[in-house]
Amino acid sequence: MIILKPALAIGGTVALLAVTGCDATDPLLRSDLWRPSHASRANLTMSAAYPGDLVRGSGASTSDGVLAAAAVERLHINKVKKLPEAGLSEVEVKGQGGGGE
């Protein structure tokens, strides 16, 4: 038991020293490897028609908030209206593809 304590202390010290050297090998901390350049943010900003909308959105003048809120309320109480007929032919599934059947 007396010999075991110094061996544990030495082993713990070696393990601690080994872990502290991880910063030198971590690819995200090394200055000679890839660094984030925020390219995605820059591309989004360049492609936005109104860059101010990326900070605070704006409503559409053609939308009806009351109508949209009523639809959400019907969804919450499970009383969703059926979609109107589109005048198109019905689509049927005749069989399933794949599987070599």
Phi, psi and omega in degrees: 000326181291322180287331185291322183297312178295326179294320177294320179295317179294316179297319178296320179295316179297317179296319179296318178294323179294321182288326181291343178275002183294333180300329182287337182252354181288118184296335179279345180257348181281136183282343182269003179246188185306139175232140178295135182243004180059036181295323180297316179297318180295318179295319179296318179297320180291328184269352180285134179294320179233094184305335177297334179292342177286339178269314181215123182290168177227146181283157177271137182288345182266357183269151179247102182298324180295317179295318179294319179295323178295322178295319179294320179298317177297324177297318182293326181263011176061042178234049184289136178284147175288150176290146178291155177296136183266351181079015178258160179290151179289148178257128179244147174263116182274327183193174179254141180275165176080175176077356178068023180276000000 
